[in-house]
Amino acid sequence: MLGKPTWVAAMFALGGAIGAVLLGIMMRLGHKLVVTLTYGCMAIGVYALAVVGNQFSVAMTASFIVGVFVIGGQYLLYGLSPLSD
């Protein structure tokens, strides 16, 4: 059976996969808004992950949120790089 840290890491990876798709779809709203929201939510998620303590369900949720915005944000930047002049 997998340990709790493995499940938290798996939620990070799952969040990254979902975040890449969702943030790509959100690009229709405008790239400046999406990038600003992504980095704001990334900061909130990292803070939540830092203060989670020993609460397993909260750690999994925070890890998922950080995965969405950290990994999704990286792919978002890859998609924006051809737009830079």
N, C-alpha and C positions, 0 to 999 in steps of 0.2 A: 504494500500500500504506500502511496505517495505521502510524504510529510507535508506539513502546513506550508513551509517555505516554498516548496515546489508548486503548490496551488497558487500562492501569491505571485510567483514568477510567471505562471501560466496565464493568470489574469492580465498581467502586464502585456504579454505577447498578444493575447486575444484583443485587448483594448487597442493595441497598435494596429492590428489588421482592420478592425472596425473603424477606428479613427481615420485611417488613410482613405477609406471609401467615403465616410461621412463628410470629412473636411473637403474632399474633392468635389462632392456634390454641393457643399455650401459655397464653393467658389463663385457660384452664380450670383451671390449677394454682393460681390465685390471683394477683391483681394485684400484691400487695406483693412476692412472691417473684420474679415475672417482671421487675418494674421494677428490683429490686435486682440480679438477675443481668444484666440488660441493661446497666446502667450500669457494673458491674464488668467485663464483657466489652468494653464500649466503651473503657474506660480501657486495658485490655490491648492491644486492637487499635490504638489511637492510638499507644501506646508502640512497638509492633512496627513500625508504619508510619514512625515517626520514626527508628528505628535500622536500617532495612533496608539502607541503602547503595545500591549499584549492582546488587543481585541482582534481576533482572527477575521471576523466578517467585515469589520471596518478596514482592516489592512487589505483584504481582497478588493473591496470597493475602491479604496484610494489607489491601489495599484492599477486597477482597470482604468480609472480616470487619468492617472499619469500616463499610462500606455496610450490612451486615446490622443492626448494632446502632445506628448513628447515624440512618439513615433509618427503619429499623424502629422504633427507640425514639421517634422523633417521631410516627409514626402510632399507636404504642401510647399515647402521651400524649393524642392527639386522641380516641382511643376511651375513655380514662378520664375525660375532662373532664365528661361528663354525670353521672358518679358522685360528683363532689365536691359537698359540701353547703355 
